[in-house]
Amino acid sequence: MALIRFIFTSMCLLIAASGNAADSSHVSTPYVVSYVYDGDTVKLHNAESEFKLRLTDIDAPERNQDYGLKSRRALIKLCQGNNIFVTVQIVGTDKYNRSLGRLQCNHIDVSTYLVEHGLAWHYAQYSSDVNIYNASLKARQQRLGLWASDTAIPPWTWRRYHPY
């Protein structure tokens, strides 16, 4: 029942955000990434609104954790600047009142990109995305980015020992 309620709520959010029930998969209003907080959180704005977006399916290293700044810089390079085509698929909100969703910059799925380059973890506890899971396995096998170290600490573990 909770899953059905979540799916219904998510679909209502998508329809409301797009203004068109026929195309409820993407927010149709053009957005600009105005700020990158870290490797999995950005600020988006357009003429009508501004909001924080927490990327789903991944967890990037914190800014003061190993690979945290590299992850953030990769997201900046991918999504900030002139002539970047940004699309957003919002699926809900988190306990910090951030929008949750998928972000594409110039038709590149940001979550998949960061994981396949070893700059974020697949957040398996909250994601069942097979593409991101496979990208994570491949990055680990190739020892890319944070996987070059045998002692890489997942952000969810790191946060427990380094509260803000």
C-alpha positions in Angstrom: 0.0 0.0 0.0 2.8 2.4 0.9 4.5 1.7 -2.5 1.3 2.4 -4.4 0.9 5.7 -2.4 4.5 6.6 -3.2 4.0 5.9 -6.9 0.8 7.8 -7.1 2.3 10.8 -5.2 5.3 10.7 -7.5 3.2 10.7 -10.6 1.1 13.6 -9.3 4.3 15.6 -8.6 5.6 14.8 -12.1 2.3 15.8 -13.8 2.1 19.0 -11.7 5.7 19.9 -12.5 5.4 19.3 -16.2 1.9 20.8 -16.6 1.1 18.0 -19.1 -0.2 14.6 -18.2 0.9 13.2 -21.6 4.6 14.0 -20.8 4.9 13.4 -17.1 8.5 11.9 -17.2 10.4 15.2 -17.3 10.0 18.7 -16.1 9.6 20.6 -19.4 10.7 24.0 -18.2 14.3 24.7 -18.9 16.5 24.8 -15.8 20.0 26.0 -15.1 22.3 24.5 -12.5 23.1 27.6 -10.5 25.2 25.9 -7.7 26.7 22.6 -7.0 26.8 21.8 -3.3 28.6 18.4 -3.7 28.6 15.4 -6.0 25.0 14.6 -5.5 23.2 17.9 -4.7 22.6 20.9 -6.9 20.6 24.1 -7.0 18.4 24.5 -10.0 16.5 27.7 -11.2 14.5 29.0 -14.0 12.4 32.2 -14.4 9.7 30.9 -12.1 11.4 28.9 -9.4 14.5 27.7 -7.6 15.1 24.5 -5.7 17.6 22.1 -4.3 17.8 18.7 -6.1 19.3 15.6 -4.4 20.2 13.1 -7.0 18.6 9.7 -6.6 20.4 6.3 -6.8 23.8 7.6 -5.8 25.7 8.9 -2.8 28.8 11.0 -3.5 31.6 11.5 -1.1 31.2 14.5 1.2 33.1 17.6 0.3 35.8 17.0 3.0 36.0 13.3 2.3 38.5 11.7 -0.2 37.2 12.2 -3.7 34.5 14.7 -2.4 35.9 17.7 -4.2 36.7 15.6 -7.4 33.1 14.5 -7.5 31.8 18.0 -7.0 34.2 19.3 -9.7 33.0 16.6 -12.2 29.4 17.6 -11.6 30.3 21.3 -12.1 32.1 20.5 -15.3 29.2 18.4 -16.6 26.3 20.6 -15.7 27.3 24.3 -15.1 28.0 26.9 -17.7 26.5 28.3 -20.9 24.7 26.1 -23.4 24.1 23.2 -21.0 20.7 21.5 -21.7 19.3 20.4 -18.3 16.4 18.1 -17.8 15.0 16.9 -14.4 12.8 14.0 -13.4 11.5 14.7 -9.9 10.3 11.7 -7.9 9.7 13.2 -4.5 11.2 15.1 -1.6 13.5 14.0 1.2 13.4 14.7 5.0 15.4 17.9 4.4 12.7 19.2 2.0 15.0 18.8 -1.1 13.5 17.6 -4.3 14.7 14.1 -5.2 15.2 13.1 -8.8 17.3 12.3 -11.8 19.3 15.0 -13.6 20.5 15.0 -17.2 23.0 17.5 -18.5 23.4 17.6 -22.3 21.6 14.2 -22.4 24.0 12.6 -20.0 22.5 10.9 -17.0 24.5 12.5 -14.1 24.1 9.7 -11.6 25.3 7.0 -14.0 28.2 9.2 -15.2 29.5 9.8 -11.6 29.3 6.2 -10.7 30.9 4.9 -13.9 33.8 7.3 -13.3 34.3 6.2 -9.7 33.1 9.5 -8.2 30.0 8.2 -6.4 28.6 5.0 -4.9 25.5 3.3 -6.1 23.2 3.9 -3.2 21.8 0.3 -3.2 19.9 0.8 0.0 17.6 3.3 -1.8 18.0 2.3 -5.5 17.3 -0.7 -7.7 18.6 0.9 -10.9 20.4 -1.9 -12.7 22.4 0.4 -15.0 23.9 2.3 -12.1 24.6 -1.0 -10.3 26.4 -2.4 -13.4 28.3 0.9 -13.8 29.4 0.6 -10.2 30.7 -3.0 -10.7 32.6 -2.0 -13.8 34.2 1.1 -12.0 35.3 -1.2 -9.1 36.7 -3.8 -11.4 38.7 -1.1 -13.3 39.7 0.6 -10.0 38.5 4.0 -11.3 38.4 7.0 -9.1 37.7 6.2 -5.4 38.0 2.5 -6.2 41.7 3.0 -6.8 42.0 2.7 -3.0 41.3 -0.5 -1.1 40.1 1.6 1.9 37.4 3.7 0.2 34.8 4.6 2.8 31.2 5.0 1.7 29.7 8.4 2.5 26.9 6.9 4.7 29.6 5.3 6.9 31.8 8.4 6.8 28.9 10.7 7.9 28.4 8.5 11.0 31.9 9.2 12.2 32.1 12.9 11.0 28.8 14.6 12.0 28.5 18.2 11.0 
